[in-house]
């Protein structure tokens, strides 16, 4: 299971490992780096699966919850940018983010 705060690190790690793979010449290290890349790709697939939890368990306005979550944790928008983009009160954005993060990180629904 991937935590919401770790989503942005996955893509950065894949890019970093691919750059390391191009520089490496030792066969054993190449296998280790390829394994790390594969693990990060599996984590990325887990993120896609966990995004469905938001749609499933937050039936009321599921698209809004999912979009706000993706803008915050995947696209990296700040709270003030979210308030401006969705034209909502700060407390409403916080409630949406809290509910969607809990649905995303819920272990028993995986």
Backbone torsions as a table, in degrees:
resi	resn	phi	psi	omega
1	UNK	NA	136.5	-178.3
2	UNK	-102.6	133.9	175.7
3	UNK	-79.7	154.5	-177.5
4	UNK	-63.2	-36.4	-177.0
5	UNK	-72.4	-15.7	-177.4
6	UNK	-96.1	1.3	-174.6
7	UNK	-64.0	-45.6	-176.9
8	UNK	-66.3	-27.3	-179.9
9	UNK	-69.8	-25.6	-176.8
10	UNK	-62.9	-49.7	-179.7
11	UNK	-64.5	-39.1	178.0
12	UNK	-63.2	-40.2	179.3
13	UNK	-66.0	-40.0	178.9
14	UNK	-62.0	-44.1	178.9
15	UNK	-63.8	-42.1	-179.8
16	UNK	-64.9	-44.0	-179.2
17	UNK	-67.2	-35.7	177.5
18	UNK	-67.3	-35.6	176.2
19	UNK	-67.5	-39.4	177.3
20	UNK	-66.3	-35.1	-179.6
21	UNK	-64.8	-37.2	179.1
22	UNK	-66.2	-30.2	-177.5
23	UNK	-86.2	-22.8	-172.7
24	UNK	-78.5	141.3	178.3
25	UNK	-118.4	-22.1	-178.6
26	UNK	-77.0	132.1	-172.6
27	UNK	-62.3	-43.5	-178.2
28	UNK	-65.2	-39.0	178.2
29	UNK	-68.5	-34.1	177.5
30	UNK	-62.9	-42.8	178.2
31	UNK	-64.2	-40.3	179.1
32	UNK	-64.3	-41.8	-179.4
33	UNK	-68.5	-40.3	177.2
34	UNK	-62.5	-36.4	177.5
35	UNK	-65.7	-40.2	177.9
36	UNK	-65.0	-39.4	177.2
37	UNK	-62.8	-43.3	179.6
38	UNK	-62.5	-41.0	178.1
39	UNK	-62.4	-41.5	178.9
40	UNK	-66.6	-36.1	177.2
41	UNK	-67.5	-36.2	175.5
42	UNK	-65.5	-39.0	176.3
43	UNK	-63.0	-37.2	177.8
44	UNK	-64.9	-38.2	176.2
45	UNK	-67.9	-35.5	176.1
46	UNK	-62.0	-38.5	178.2
47	UNK	-60.8	-44.5	179.0
48	UNK	-61.3	-40.4	178.9
49	UNK	-68.5	-39.6	-178.9
50	UNK	-70.0	-25.2	176.4
51	UNK	-65.1	-27.2	176.7
52	UNK	-67.5	-26.8	176.9
53	UNK	-59.6	-37.1	179.3
54	UNK	-63.3	-44.0	-180.0
55	UNK	-67.4	-37.9	-175.7
56	UNK	-73.8	-45.4	-170.6
57	UNK	-96.3	-7.9	174.7
58	UNK	-119.8	76.3	-173.7
59	UNK	-64.6	-37.9	-178.9
60	UNK	-75.6	114.4	178.8
61	UNK	59.1	45.4	-176.3
62	UNK	-62.2	-37.2	-179.8
63	UNK	-64.8	-40.5	178.1
64	UNK	-63.6	-45.6	179.6
65	UNK	-60.6	-44.0	-178.9
66	UNK	-67.0	-41.3	-179.0
67	UNK	-66.8	-42.1	178.0
68	UNK	-64.3	-42.5	178.6
69	UNK	-61.0	-45.7	-179.0
70	UNK	-66.1	-39.6	178.2
71	UNK	-63.8	-37.9	-177.8
72	UNK	-77.1	-51.0	-169.6
73	UNK	-95.2	-24.7	179.8
74	UNK	-99.8	-48.4	-178.8
75	UNK	-83.9	-16.6	173.5
76	UNK	78.3	28.7	176.5
77	UNK	-72.9	148.3	178.0
78	UNK	-81.7	171.2	179.6
79	UNK	-61.8	-42.2	-179.4
80	UNK	-66.0	-35.9	176.9
81	UNK	-66.9	-37.0	176.8
82	UNK	-65.7	-41.0	179.5
83	UNK	-61.5	-43.1	179.3
84	UNK	-68.7	-43.5	-176.4
85	UNK	-65.1	-45.0	-175.5
86	UNK	-95.3	-5.7	177.3
87	UNK	53.6	52.3	-179.8
88	UNK	-126.8	164.8	176.8
89	UNK	-71.5	155.4	-179.1
90	UNK	-59.4	-43.0	-178.7
91	UNK	-65.9	-34.6	178.2
92	UNK	-65.9	-43.5	177.2
93	UNK	-60.9	-43.0	178.6
94	UNK	-61.7	-42.1	179.3
95	UNK	-64.2	-42.9	179.4
96	UNK	-63.4	-45.1	-179.6
97	UNK	-64.6	-39.9	-179.8
98	UNK	-64.9	-46.2	-179.0
99	UNK	-65.5	-41.8	-179.1
100	UNK	-71.8	-35.2	177.1
101	UNK	-66.8	-39.7	177.9
102	UNK	-65.5	-39.9	177.7
103	UNK	-67.5	-37.3	-180.0
104	UNK	-66.9	-40.9	-175.0
105	UNK	-94.9	7.5	-177.8
106	UNK	-71.6	121.2	-175.3
107	UNK	-77.7	-32.7	-172.1
108	UNK	-77.9	-8.3	179.4
109	UNK	-102.1	7.9	-179.8
110	UNK	-83.8	NA	NA
